[in-house]
Amino acid sequence: MASTSRDVQDNQVVQTRNSGDVDGNGMAIASLVVGMLAATMAFLVLSSPGAILFGLIAIGLGIAGLGKANRFGGLHKGLAISGIVSGLLGLVVGGAVIAGLVALGNEAQDRLQDPAVQDRLQDVQSEVEEAVPDGR
């Protein structure tokens, strides 16, 4: 009978915890969601700047969620760590994509300023003007 009353007592504790007396770790959950968004956006070329922003937000939320998890006995600690990792992934990959685009743009600009390319562009322009005398 003592074990039965203990089970009942344990069930009451579980019911109390599930009824909202213990806060969840919304920061950890938000960190994971925002981090996954950042990681996804990082691989889409045009949204890489957003990936950097969301990556920073995910890292901040993850650190806050990790602190809260440590205070409450590890509640959603794994989610907070996953949020930090996915936020870092979004931040790093988004930064690398932007750096690659800048390098690609600089290379294209350098090639367009090459005298041989400029001569060829003028030749093509002359050929087009000869082929279409009215400019239509």
C-alpha positions as CSV (number, residue, x, y, z in Angstrom):
1,M,0.0,0.0,0.0
2,A,2.9,2.4,0.7
3,S,4.0,2.0,-2.9
4,T,0.5,2.7,-4.1
5,S,0.3,5.9,-2.2
6,R,3.7,6.8,-3.4
7,D,2.6,6.1,-7.0
8,V,-0.4,8.4,-6.4
9,Q,1.9,11.0,-4.9
10,D,4.3,10.7,-7.9
11,N,1.3,11.0,-10.2
12,Q,0.2,14.1,-8.4
13,V,3.6,15.6,-8.9
14,V,3.6,14.7,-12.6
15,Q,0.1,16.2,-12.9
16,T,1.3,19.4,-11.1
17,R,4.2,19.7,-13.5
18,N,2.1,19.1,-16.5
19,S,-0.6,21.6,-15.4
20,G,1.7,24.5,-16.0
21,D,3.5,25.1,-12.7
22,V,6.8,24.5,-14.4
23,D,7.6,26.8,-17.3
24,G,8.8,25.3,-20.5
25,N,11.8,26.4,-22.3
26,G,10.4,28.5,-25.1
27,M,13.8,30.1,-25.8
28,A,15.3,26.7,-26.7
29,I,12.4,25.9,-29.0
30,A,12.5,29.3,-30.7
31,S,16.2,29.0,-31.1
32,L,15.8,25.7,-32.9
33,V,13.1,27.0,-35.2
34,V,14.9,30.2,-36.1
35,G,18.2,28.3,-36.5
36,M,16.6,25.9,-38.9
37,L,15.2,28.8,-40.8
38,A,18.7,30.4,-40.9
39,A,20.3,27.2,-42.1
40,T,17.7,26.8,-44.9
41,M,18.0,30.4,-46.0
42,A,21.8,30.2,-46.2
43,F,21.5,27.8,-49.1
44,L,19.2,30.1,-51.0
45,V,21.5,32.6,-52.6
46,L,19.3,35.7,-52.5
47,S,18.3,35.2,-48.8
48,S,21.8,34.7,-47.4
49,P,21.8,38.1,-45.7
50,G,18.6,37.0,-43.9
51,A,20.4,33.8,-42.9
52,I,23.1,35.8,-41.1
53,L,20.5,37.8,-39.2
54,F,18.4,34.8,-38.3
55,G,21.6,32.9,-37.4
56,L,22.6,35.6,-34.9
57,I,19.1,35.6,-33.4
58,A,19.1,31.8,-33.1
59,I,22.5,31.8,-31.4
60,G,21.3,34.4,-28.9
61,L,18.0,32.5,-28.2
62,G,20.0,29.3,-27.9
63,I,22.4,30.7,-25.3
64,A,19.4,32.1,-23.3
65,G,17.6,28.8,-23.6
66,L,20.7,26.9,-22.5
67,G,21.0,29.0,-19.4
68,K,17.3,28.5,-18.6
69,A,17.8,24.7,-19.2
70,N,20.7,24.6,-16.8
71,R,18.5,26.4,-14.1
72,F,15.6,24.0,-14.5
73,G,17.5,20.7,-14.6
74,G,18.2,20.4,-18.3
75,L,14.7,21.0,-19.7
76,H,15.1,21.2,-23.5
77,K,18.9,21.5,-23.3
78,G,19.3,19.5,-26.5
79,L,16.9,21.9,-28.3
80,A,19.0,24.9,-27.2
81,I,22.2,23.3,-28.4
82,S,20.6,22.3,-31.7
83,G,19.4,25.9,-32.1
84,I,22.9,27.2,-31.5
85,V,24.5,24.7,-34.0
86,S,21.9,25.4,-36.7
87,G,22.2,29.1,-36.1
88,L,26.0,28.9,-36.5
89,L,25.5,26.8,-39.7
90,G,23.2,29.5,-41.1
91,L,25.7,32.2,-40.1
92,V,28.8,30.6,-41.6
93,V,27.2,29.3,-44.8
94,G,25.3,32.6,-45.4
95,G,28.5,34.5,-44.9
96,A,30.4,32.2,-47.2
97,V,27.7,32.5,-49.9
98,I,27.9,36.3,-49.7
99,A,31.7,36.3,-49.8
100,G,31.6,34.0,-52.8
101,L,29.1,36.4,-54.6
102,V,31.3,39.4,-53.9
103,A,34.4,37.6,-55.2
104,L,32.4,36.5,-58.3
105,G,31.2,40.1,-58.9
106,N,34.8,41.4,-58.5
107,E,36.1,38.8,-61.0
108,A,33.4,39.7,-63.5
109,Q,34.2,43.4,-63.1
110,D,37.9,42.8,-63.7
111,R,37.2,40.8,-66.8
112,L,34.9,43.5,-68.3
113,Q,37.7,46.0,-67.8
114,D,40.2,43.9,-69.8
115,P,41.1,45.8,-73.0
116,A,40.6,42.7,-75.2
117,V,37.1,42.3,-73.9
118,Q,36.4,46.0,-74.5
119,D,37.6,45.7,-78.1
120,R,35.4,42.6,-78.7
121,L,32.4,44.4,-77.2
122,Q,32.9,47.3,-79.5
123,D,33.2,44.9,-82.5
124,V,29.9,43.2,-81.5
125,Q,28.2,46.6,-81.1
126,S,29.4,47.6,-84.6
127,E,28.1,44.4,-86.1
128,V,24.7,44.9,-84.4
129,E,24.5,48.5,-85.7
130,E,25.3,47.3,-89.3
131,A,22.8,44.5,-89.1
132,V,20.0,46.7,-87.8
133,P,20.4,50.1,-89.5
134,D,17.3,51.7,-87.9
135,G,18.2,50.6,-84.4
136,R,15.2,48.4,-84.2
